[in-house]
Amino acid sequence: MNTKDKIANHFKENKLKIYFFISLLLAAIITLFFLKNNNLQKKNLISEKYIQAGLYLASNNKEKSIILYEEIIFSKDEFYSILALNTILEKKLILDEKKILEFFEIVEKENKKNYQKDLLTLKKGLFLLKISKIKEGNNLLKSLVKSNSKLKLIAEEALAK
């Protein structure tokens, strides 16, 4: 038997397995494409919400902007959740300290990059100092200094005050 006959014979014997494998492979590719497309659509929707919230805020419609910023935080998007939390803090849209701390917890759980975690730790530490939770705030800032973070100098400055 030559090589061509061996391949043809092997194909005939394993035809069902080969078709199953090809079908499985195609299904996996289609599923990956669908998931990637779905994630992209979610990201686009969140970015549109962030822009819309900014427009509401610019037109002094704080209630609608707060609702959208909260939705963004609860979406747990790595990028836009941080931006939404920052906007809420900077514009003092929500004054409920407990709610702000809850937002920090949500955003901290979703961010895996060290720099983002350090930035959130710094912001949370400064927020805690602002609301007179001195010990907790100082502990967070000290953890940044000990970890030799890129934000170490800023944390040291805040601790010195």
Phi and psi in degrees as a GROMACS rama.xvg file:
@    title "Ramachandran Plot"
@    xaxis  label "Phi"
@    yaxis  label "Psi"
@TYPE xy
-88.4378  176.415  ASN-2
-62.4512  -40.6899  THR-3
-61.548  -42.2724  LYS-4
-67.2245  -38.5827  ASP-5
-62.1344  -43.8705  LYS-6
-64.7222  -44.5395  ILE-7
-63.3888  -41.9874  ALA-8
-64.839  -43.7015  ASN-9
-62.2886  -40.6214  HIS-10
-64.387  -43.0708  PHE-11
-63.2861  -40.2041  LYS-12
-70.8455  -31.61  GLU-13
-115.537  24.8873  ASN-14
-56.7947  -45.3579  LYS-15
-63.9723  -42.9572  LEU-16
-63.785  -40.7369  LYS-17
-66.0597  -45.3306  ILE-18
-62.9487  -39.7117  TYR-19
-63.2657  -44.8987  PHE-20
-62.4275  -44.6796  PHE-21
-63.5358  -42.113  ILE-22
-62.9357  -42.3354  SER-23
-63.8488  -41.861  LEU-24
-63.171  -45.222  LEU-25
-62.9039  -41.2999  LEU-26
-62.4274  -40.4351  ALA-27
-64.9923  -42.7358  ALA-28
-64.1782  -44.2322  ILE-29
-63.5155  -41.454  ILE-30
-63.757  -44.9551  THR-31
-61.1529  -42.8231  LEU-32
-61.2354  -45.0549  PHE-33
-61.9466  -45.4574  PHE-34
-64.2105  -42.1289  LEU-35
-63.8543  -43.2467  LYS-36
-64.0496  -40.8828  ASN-37
-63.599  -43.593  ASN-38
-63.5641  -38.622  ASN-39
-65.0243  -41.0306  LEU-40
-64.2171  -41.0798  GLN-41
-62.1986  -44.0693  LYS-42
-62.2263  -42.6991  LYS-43
-63.5334  -40.9128  ASN-44
-63.419  -42.2898  LEU-45
-65.717  -40.4803  ILE-46
-65.3393  -38.0718  SER-47
-65.1447  -38.8759  GLU-48
-63.5412  -39.9306  LYS-49
-63.2881  -43.5891  TYR-50
-64.1636  -44.4528  ILE-51
-61.8766  -41.6159  GLN-52
-61.5246  -40.7846  ALA-53
-63.2608  -38.3405  GLY-54
-67.0381  -42.4665  LEU-55
-60.6468  -42.4321  TYR-56
-63.9268  -41.8968  LEU-57
-64.9239  -29.0707  ALA-58
-96.1903  19.398  SER-59
60.4678  28.2144  ASN-60
-101.786  72.841  ASN-61
-64.7818  -35.0429  LYS-62
-60.875  -47.229  GLU-63
-68.0279  -37.2073  LYS-64
-66.6187  -39.0559  SER-65
-61.8197  -43.849  ILE-66
-58.0595  -45.5992  ILE-67
-68.4383  -41.27  LEU-68
-62.2066  -39.2529  TYR-69
-64.2895  -42.4613  GLU-70
-59.0527  -40.1591  GLU-71
-64.9516  -43.5345  ILE-72
-62.1249  -44.1432  ILE-73
-70.8466  -17.4664  PHE-74
-71.8156  -17.8505  SER-75
62.4857  31.2206  LYS-76
-72.1458  131.26  ASP-77
-55.7604  -40.8031  GLU-78
-90.7475  -54.8596  PHE-79
-74.6546  -24.9701  TYR-80
-63.4918  -41.4698  SER-81
-64.5713  -43.7712  ILE-82
-62.1023  -42.0344  LEU-83
-63.8521  -44.5108  ALA-84
-62.661  -43.1781  LEU-85
-59.618  -42.7631  ASN-86
-64.6631  -43.1978  THR-87
-59.3329  -42.5549  ILE-88
-68.5712  -49.1674  LEU-89
-66.1601  -38.3866  GLU-90
-91.1508  -0.596729  LYS-91
51.5113  49.8666  LYS-92
-75.9047  -33.5391  LEU-93
-123.832  128.031  ILE-94
-102.803  -8.63678  LEU-95
-70.2921  107.021  ASP-96
-60.6008  -38.9229  GLU-97
-63.4819  -40.951  LYS-98
-67.4884  -40.6738  LYS-99
-62.3033  -44.0424  ILE-100
-64.12  -34.7449  LEU-101
-64.114  -41.015  GLU-102
-62.7981  -41.2646  PHE-103
-58.1498  -44.302  PHE-104
-60.2926  -43.7768  GLU-105
-62.516  -48.3762  ILE-106
-69.0786  -37.3638  VAL-107
-63.7056  -35.484  GLU-108
-66.4837  -31.2627  LYS-109
-90.8126  -16.5551  GLU-110
-96.4974  120.82  ASN-111
-101.317  -21.9522  LYS-112
-74.5359  136.622  LYS-113
-57.4602  -44.2887  ASN-114
-63.1135  -40.9375  TYR-115
-64.6699  -42.4816  GLN-116
-62.1316  -42.3364  LYS-117
-63.4053  -42.355  ASP-118
-62.6918  -42.6695  LEU-119
-65.5343  -39.6526  LEU-120
-62.2499  -43.2901  THR-121
-61.6386  -49.3482  LEU-122
-62.0637  -41.3669  LYS-123
-66.334  -41.6197  LYS-124
-60.3108  -45.2647  GLY-125
-65.3609  -38.1175  LEU-126
-63.8672  -43.887  PHE-127
-62.9582  -38.9867  LEU-128
-63.0073  -40.2116  LEU-129
-63.1843  -35.7142  LYS-130
-95.9018  20.61  ILE-131
67.5596  27.7226  SER-132
-102.417  68.0589  LYS-133
-59.3413  -48.1437  ILE-134
-61.0749  -47.6542  LYS-135
-64.1569  -43.649  GLU-136
-61.9192  -45.7889  GLY-137
-62.4729  -38.6767  ASN-138
-61.2258  -42.1023  ASN-139
-65.8062  -42.9361  LEU-140
-66.2381  -38.6472  LEU-141
-64.1627  -35.8138  LYS-142
-64.175  -34.0249  SER-143
-66.7815  -41.1052  LEU-144
-64.7308  -44.6971  VAL-145
-65.7731  -33.7822  LYS-146
-79.1672  -0.460741  SER-147
58.0966  42.1842  ASN-148
-67.8922  160.396  SER-149
-65.8349  -19.319  LYS-150
-95.6144  14.4677  LEU-151
-56.3074  -44.6828  LYS-152
-63.4937  -41.1876  LEU-153
-66.0739  -41.8715  ILE-154
-64.1152  -41.0771  ALA-155
-63.6206  -40.3928  GLU-156
-61.2825  -44.1092  GLU-157
-64.7257  -37.7552  ALA-158
-68.9195  -30.5959  LEU-159
-72.4711  -22.2091  ALA-160
